[in-house]
Amino acid sequence: MDRLDLLVAKNEIGDLHARYMRGQDRLDADLQHSVFWPDATADYGFFKGSASNFVTFAQDLLRTHEANHHLLGQSLIEVEGDVAFGELYYFAFHRLIEDAVPQDIIIAGRYIDRYERREGVWKIAHRSELIDWARKEPAADSFMTSLPDALLGARGADDRSTMRDWLRTA
């Protein structure tokens, strides 16, 4: 594999990461499904099975949260022909309501992936999630109520990132 092919492969794999996280945070199951091969597997410890079933599980779980936000960190992608292996760092924020009190769960960890290129297309063939640390604490962002004109993120079609017609003329 020459350097240009390697760069293209890593870029296409990086797009998989971004689409996976966007699918999670915006509750877009179709987008999240699209990054996996139909026969892909997933092992998150608390869930082990098909990647398709994991997406359904994750979407159902995240729908019960008030908000989610995932940040991607450094990644190491090693390409071996039509197979690649990756380690991707992440930082996840989950807002829940427990006993009428907003709670934040913050998780830092890594995805350990195997990617496969089939007929010229890269997708995830296996994903494992490792949790390096986590914490839970009461929400501390009540100051946001003092900013009534702040533009807040949302899920699905209510998020400005989905409003291309608006953005074209903004």
N, C-alpha and C positions, 0 to 999 in steps of 0.2 A: 504494500500500500504506500503510495507516494504521499508527500506532505500535504498536498492539496486535498486528496481524498480523506486523509486523516482529519484535517481541519473541518471539512464538510461533515464527516461522520460525527465529530464531537459537537458541532453546531446543531445538527439535527437531533442528537440525543439531548442536548440542552433544552431544545424546544419541547421535548417530551416532558421534562421536569417542570417547565413553566406551565404547560397545559394541565398537567396533573394537579398542581397546586391551585391554579385558577378554578379548575373543576370542583375542587374541594371547597374553597372559600366562597365561591359564587353559587354553590349547590347546583352545578351543571353536571349531572350524571353522564350525559352523552359525551361531553368533553373528557371527563375523567376516564370513561371506558375506552375512548379512542386511542389512548397511549399504550394500551396493552394488546398483545396478540390474543386471539380468542382462546387459545390453550394455555395462556399465562397462569402462573401460580403466585400465591402470596403467602408470606409467613410473618405475621406481626406478633407472634407469641400468643396473644389473646384471640387471634383469628388465624387459622391455617386452612387454605383451600384455594379455590380458583380466584383469580384476580377479579373476574366479573362479579362473583359473589361478595368479594371484599368491597368493591365499589358500592354495591347495594347496601351492605352493612354500614359503611362509612357515611353514605348520604343520609340514611335513616337516623344514624346517631347524631350527625352534625346538624340536622334539621331541628333537633331539640335544643340546640344552643342558641343563644342570642346573637353571637357573632363568632367568627373564626378568622384568623390571620396567620398565614404561614410565610416565613422568610426563608429563602434558600441561601446557603452559604457556599463555601468552596466545594468543588467537586474534583474527583480524580477519575478520569475515564481512560481506560486502557483498551485499545481496539486491537483485536486479533482477527483480521479478515472480516467475516460476516458475523462475528460474535464480539461483544465488548462487555467489560466489567466495570462497574462504577461504585464509588462511595460518595454520597451526596449528604452534606450536613444540612440540617434544618432547625428552625426555631419556630414553635407553634404556640399560638395564643388561642385559648378557648374561653369565651364568656358564657357562664351558666348562671341560672337563678336557682338558689337553694334556700328554701324556707323564706322566700320573698327577698332574699339578699343576693345582690350580684356578686359572683365569685369568679376569679380568674385562675385558670390552670395554664401554666406555662411549661412547655416541654422542649427539651433540646435533645437532639439525637441525630442519627444517620440512617440513610437508606443504603442498603447493599443490593445492587441490581445486577442482573444479566440482561443484556440487550441483544437482539438478533435482527439482522438485516435480511429480509426476505423479499425477493423480487425488487430490490432496490429501496425498500422502505425499512427504516429502523423503528422498532417498538420494544417495549419492555416484555421480556419473557418470564422473568421472576423478580419479585421485589420482597426483601426482608426489611423490617424496621427495627433498629436498635435504639433504645432510649438510654441516653447518657445521664440525664438528670431531669427532675421535674419539681415543680412547686405549686402550691395552691394557696391563694390568699384572697381576702376581700377586695373587691374592685376599688380603685382609688382615683377614678376619673370623673368624679361628680362635678368638677370645675367646668366640664363641657357644657353644662346647662347655662353657664354664664356667657356662652358664645352662641346665641340663637341663630346666627346667620352662617355658622360653620357648615361646610359641605361634608356630609357624612357618607361613608360607604354603605352599600346595601347589597342584597343578594339578588341574583337573577336580573330581570329587565329593569329593576328600579335603580341599578348601579349605573353611574355615568359612563363607565367603561363600555357599556353595551349600547350607548346612544350615539351611534356613528353619524346619523343625520344631524343631530344637535352639534356634535363636535366639528363637523365640516364647516359650519357657519359661525362657530363661537369666536 
